[in-house]
Amino acid sequence: MSRNFELLYQVGRAEALLGSDANPGSVSSSSDLEPSAVYPAEIPVTTPALQIDGLVREEMTKLVHRLFLLSSTDGPRQVVFAGMELGDGCTWICAHAAEILASQVRGSGCVVDCNLRFPALHRQFGTENHYGLSDALLSDGPIREYARPLSRPNLWLLTCGGLSANAEEFLASDRMRRRLSELRAEFRYVLMDVGPVNTCNHAMVLGGLTDGIVLVLKAHASRRDSARQTIQQLHALKVRMLGAVLNQRTFPIPERVYKRL
């Protein structure tokens, strides 16, 4: 029996496993007392809710609670999810975290595909990628005009949109900062899927513009030295590391035993 991932919810634990000397921030979050958002009834919603069950859903729920909902103080509202390399499962985790968060709170949320090289978030929700973030970076208009509603009335998706080298250049620009400010004003929570660390520096850039980053590691694949280097770079750039997820880890004992641990 296996489970898809293990949440290394204490950053200190993740860094101990990786042998890093970086000084991490703590995972903090806030309870959500915001009233339900009201959306026009005529907006069509065609995407089904993401389905996960059993222990996987339990672990995803733990991740969401520890990141966003446990602390009584103001916790992160804009969070970047970044994998070490392609295939780490970062997009899957970001999408399902957004879905579960939307099911747990009344405030509105938006999941954003910031992977302008290998966009895939739209596939998780079974929708098209033809109008989204890259278009918003190259054009004007309110940010909500570029987002689309999903299965839950309080969850929206901002896809990558049309691929453009010019749009990628805007990720570190004042225009991106303004778009992030709009997202923060429009939505209580924003979860962002970015390109893998080994292909671009977008995780570092956007991590510095938001409330922090969750690093996704693939069991038996992500290199310890590379992960350690990444954590050190985040610390050097004063990017807050909120936690790490060890994805696709397998265990040799039955699922019912884990529930007793």
N, C-alpha and C positions, 0 to 999 in steps of 0.2 A: 504494500500500500504506500502511496506517496501523497504528499500535498504539494501544491504548486510553489509556495514560497514561505519563508520565515521572516517575520518582521524583526529587524534589529532595532527595536524602538528606542533604545538608549544609545545615543551616538557614541558614548564612551565605550560601550560594548563593541560596536562596530569597529572603532579605531583600535581597540585592544586586539581584536582578531586580525587586523591589518598591520598592527605594529606601528601605528602612527603616533607622533607626539603632538599633533595639532590640538588646539584648545577649542573644543566644540561648544556650540550653544545647546541649550536644552530644548526638548520637545515641549512646546506649550500650545495651548489652544483655548478657545472660549466657548461658553454655552451660547446657543443661538436663540434669542428671544425675539428675533425680527418677525413681524407678521408675514403671512403668505403674500407673495407677489400676485398681482392681478394682471392677466394677459388677455388680449382680445380673443373672444371666442371663435372668431372667423379664421384665425391662424391654423392651418392644417398641421397635424402632427402625425407622421407616418412611420416614425422609427419605433420599433418595439423596445421595451425595457430589456436591459442586459440581464441574462440569467446565470447566476452562480449559486450553488447550494452547498450544504454540508460544511466541512471543516474549512474549505477555501473561503466561503463567505464569512465564517467566523473570524478568520485571520484578517481578511480585508476590513471587516468591521472594526477590529482592534486597531488596525493602522489608521483608519479614519478618525476614530475616537482619540487616539493618542496624539495625532497631528492637530486636530481641529477643535475637539470638544471637551477635553478633560479639565483644563485649567479654568480658574475663575477670572484670570486676567486676560487682557486682550491677546489673542493668539494669532497665528498666521492666517491671512485671508487670500494672499496670492502666493501660490507654491509652484515651484518648478520641479518636474520629474525628469530625471536624466539617467540614461543607461551608460555603461562604459563603452559598449560597442553595439552594432546592429545585432538583433536577435536576443537581446537581454530580457525582452518582455516588458519594457518600460511603457510602451503605448497601451498594452493590455491593462497594466496596473493603474495607470493614470485614468483610463476610461472607467474602469470598474470602481475606483475610489470615488470618482465624481458621481457615479450612479448611486452608490451606497450613501455618500454624504447627502445627496438630494433626498434620499428616503428617510434620513434621520433628522433633518432640519426643516424649518419653514422658510428660511431665507433663500433667495435665488442664487444660483450658481452657474458658472460658464466654464466649459472645458475647451481649451484652446490648443490648436495644432501649430506649434512654433517650429516644427521640423520642416524647414523650407527646402531641404534637400531630399528627404525621403518621407513625405507625408503619408500617414497611415491611419490617423485617428478616425477619419471618416468611415473607414472600413469597419471599425469596431461597432459603429452605430448603424451600419448598413445604409449609408447615404452617399451622395456624390460630393466630389471636391472640385467645385467650379467657381466659388465666390467666397472669399474669406479674409484672413489676416493680411496676406500679401496685397490684396486689392485695397484693404483699408490703409495700408502703409503708403500706397501710391496714389490714393484718391482721398476725397473729402467725404463728409457725411457722418452722421452719428454712428458710433461703433455697433449699436444694436441692429442697424440695418444690414450688417454683414454677418450677423449670427442667426441661427435657426433654432426653433424650439425642438426639444426631444420628447421622449415619452412622458416624462414628468413635467407638470406645469411650471416647476421651479428650476428646470435644468435646460441650458442652452448649449449649443455647439458652435464654435467659431473655427471652421476648417482652415487649412493652409491657404486655399485659394489657388489662383493661377501661379505657376512657378515662374519666378523672375529673379535674375541675378541682382537686379536693382533693389528688389524688395529685401533680399538677404542683407544688403548693405545698410538698410534702414533699421536693423534689429538693435543697433547700438546708438541710434540717433535720438534727437529730441522728439521726433515724430512718434517713435516707439514709446518714449516716456509719456507722451500725451495720450496715446492709445491705452497704455496701462492705467493711467489716471482715470480715463473714461470707464474702463472695465471695473476699476475699484468702486467708482461712483454708481455704476449700473447694477453690479452684482455683489452680493455679500461674499461669495467665494469664487476664486478663479484658480483652476488647476491647469497647468501648462505642460504639454509634452514637447520636449526639445530634442534636437539631434544628439546622437551619442558623442561622448566626450572625445573618443579617439578620431572623430572625423571633423570636428569644428569646435570653436570656443563659445558657442551660443549658450551653453549651460552656465559658464562663468559670467558672461555678459548679463543674461537675464536673471541669474541668481542674485546679482548685485542690484538689480532694479526692482526686485520683488522682496517678499518676506523670508525667502530662503529656498533651499533645495533638498530634495530627497534623491539619494543616489541609489540606482537599481543595479545590483550585481547578480550575475548568473552563476549558480553553483557549478563547480568543477570546470568553469570556463574563464571567468573574469580573473585576470592576473593580479596577484596580491600586490606586487610592486606598482603596477599601474594604478590600482585603487588607492594605495598609500600616497602616491604622487598627486593624484587628483585631490584628495582630502587636504594635503599640504598646500596645494595651489588655492583651494577655496579659502583656507585660513589666511593665506598671504594676501588675498584680494579682499579679505574681510567679508566674504560671502557666508551667510549663516547656513550651516548644515543642520537640517532639522532631523535627519535620520537616514537610515539605509535599509534596503529591502534585499534579502538574499532570495533570489527567485529560482524556481525549479529545483529545489532541494528535495532529495528523496530520503525516506527513512525505512528501515527494515522491519518495523513493528506495526501492528494494525492501528487504524485510525482510532478505534475505541480506547486504546491505551493512552493516546495523546490527550484525550479529553479528561483523563484522570491526573495528568501531570500538572 
